[in-house]
Structure formats: C-alpha cells, structure tokens
Amino acid sequence: MNTRTWIVLADAASARLYEAAGPHGNWALVAELQHPASRARDSELGTDKPGRVKQSKGSRSAMEPPTPPKKVEVKKFARQLAKALEDGLLKEAYERLILVAPSAFLGLLRSELSDRVRGRIAALVDKDYLHLDQRQARERLEAQLHAT
C-alpha cells in the first residue's frame, strides 16, 4: 500500500502543495497559495512612522510598533498554510508530509502547525525550491532526501 504524501514547497509569500502519486513518484498539484502582502515593503503595508502617545506630563514620545508589518503578513501566511495542511489532514488527503522552505519561514510555519500535523512530518528540508519547475524541484528534493 502506498502512503499518501504531500510535499509542500513554500516561501514567505507563496506555496505549492503536491501529492506524490504513482509508482514513479510523479507529483500532482493539490493547491497553490499566494499571499502578496508578504512580498510588500513595510511602507506599502502601513505607516512607516511610529505612532505617538501622550504622556501624563504632556510630552509626546514615539511608540515602537510591536512587530514590523511585513513580519505580521508573513505570520498570517504561515497560519493560512498551516490551516490548509490541517484541513488536508482532516480530510485524510495525506498521511506523510514533507516541508521544503527557507529556514526562517520553515521555523515560523512549524510553530503554526498543530501537533497532529507536526506528527505527520516525514522530512524538513531547509531549501528554496519554489522557484524551480516541478521536475527540477522533484529531482533536487529526491537527491536531498537520499543524501541524508
């Protein structure tokens, strides 16, 4: 019996989810997710100056924003992707999961995953293969997984 495996190629603004299908390991595209706001500059997402707050003595000081707007958007996308993976698991669309993303986003994504989804992770690959076509990504990922 073949174990259904989803391969996720992602970066901070987009992701492609594939299912490894057939005896030759061909990949079938399951979904594509985009979050253009993650690519935007901070100045495009909101004000680039900190807000002001009135102090009790009448002086005003700048308030530091807790998180830069771009990081907020990247975290939103990680949450969106984590939800898609949770939904896929609930629908029993996969049994194993291979996550491929640059390290910063990979860590953020893992922190957003539920324990159930984390338990399905078969491999974590700290690479950016999203810009490659499907054949190149599959070849590089197979080489990476066989090297470890």
Buried (B, 14 or more C-beta within 10 A) or exposed (E): EEEBBBBBBBBBBBBBBBBBBEEEEEBEEBBEBEBEBBBBEBEEBEEEEEEEEEEEEEEEEEEEBEEEBBBBBBBBBBBBBBBBBBEBBEEEBBEBBBBBBBEEBBEBBBEBBEEEBBEBBBBBBBBBBBEBEBEEBBEBBEEBEEEE
